[in-house]
Structure formats: C-alpha cells, structure tokens
Amino acid sequence: MDILYLMIVCSVSLAAIFLVVFIVYARKGQFEDDESPAVRILFDDERIEEKDETGDKNKDEKEIGENNKN
C-alpha cells in the first residue's frame, strides 16, 4: 500500500513539473506560430545565384567527383 502512495506522489509531481514547463514556454511565445512550419515545406526555396569571381564560365559544368573525370 505504501508503494501506491509513492506512485501517486511521483505522478502528481511529474504532472506539476510538465505544467510549469508548459506555462513558461507558452508565455515566451513558443506555441504562437504553429501554422507556418507545417506549410513551409510546400513552398519552393528561392535559389540565389552568385557570380563567379574568377571568371571561369565552365566552372558550373565541371563537377568534382570520381565519375566526372575527363
């Protein structure tokens, strides 16, 4: 019977800890924007092309790897 009291105290204290952590993060704004992370995967990323400083125009065509030996 003593173990039952111990388990009740442990479960109530664990629930209280989770409640406090939830309240702290809710006040910090952790759960404000729950829509955009789920929808962000649907949008294409914009690719930014940078100009080559060395002037090697064939640099994009050259791939580094064992299968691309000329």
C-alpha positions as CSV (number, residue, x, y, z in Angstrom):
1,M,0.0,0.0,0.0
2,D,2.9,2.3,0.6
3,I,4.1,2.0,-3.0
4,L,0.7,3.2,-4.1
5,Y,1.1,6.4,-2.2
6,L,4.7,6.8,-3.5
7,M,3.5,6.4,-7.1
8,I,0.7,8.9,-6.6
9,V,3.1,11.5,-5.3
10,C,5.6,10.8,-8.1
11,S,2.9,11.1,-10.8
12,V,1.4,14.3,-9.4
13,S,4.8,15.9,-9.0
14,L,5.8,15.0,-12.6
15,A,2.5,16.4,-13.9
16,A,3.1,19.6,-12.0
17,I,6.6,19.9,-13.5
18,F,5.2,19.4,-17.0
19,L,2.5,22.0,-16.3
20,V,5.1,24.6,-15.1
21,V,7.3,24.0,-18.1
22,F,4.3,24.3,-20.5
23,I,3.2,27.6,-18.8
24,V,6.8,29.1,-19.0
25,Y,7.1,28.2,-22.7
26,A,3.6,29.4,-23.5
27,R,4.4,32.8,-22.0
28,K,7.7,33.0,-24.0
29,G,5.7,32.5,-27.2
30,Q,6.9,29.1,-28.2
31,F,3.4,28.0,-29.3
32,E,2.3,31.2,-31.1
33,D,3.1,30.2,-34.7
34,D,2.0,26.6,-35.2
35,E,0.8,27.0,-38.8
36,S,3.8,28.1,-40.8
37,P,6.3,25.2,-40.0
38,A,3.8,22.7,-41.4
39,V,3.2,24.8,-44.6
40,R,6.8,25.9,-45.1
41,I,7.7,22.5,-46.7
42,L,5.2,23.3,-49.5
43,F,7.0,26.4,-50.8
44,D,9.9,26.3,-53.2
45,D,13.2,27.8,-52.0
46,E,14.5,30.7,-53.9
47,R,17.9,29.9,-55.3
48,I,20.4,32.7,-55.2
49,E,22.9,32.6,-58.0
50,E,26.2,34.2,-57.2
51,K,28.6,35.5,-59.8
52,D,31.9,33.7,-60.2
53,E,34.7,35.9,-59.1
54,T,37.4,34.1,-61.1
55,G,35.6,34.4,-64.4
56,D,35.6,30.7,-65.1
57,K,32.4,30.2,-67.0
58,N,32.8,26.4,-67.3
59,K,33.0,26.1,-63.6
60,D,29.3,25.2,-63.3
61,E,29.7,22.4,-65.9
62,K,32.6,20.9,-64.0
63,E,31.7,18.5,-61.2
64,I,34.1,17.3,-58.6
65,G,33.9,13.5,-58.2
66,E,35.3,10.2,-59.4
67,N,32.6,9.7,-62.1
68,N,33.3,13.0,-63.8
69,K,36.9,12.5,-64.9
70,N,37.8,13.9,-68.4
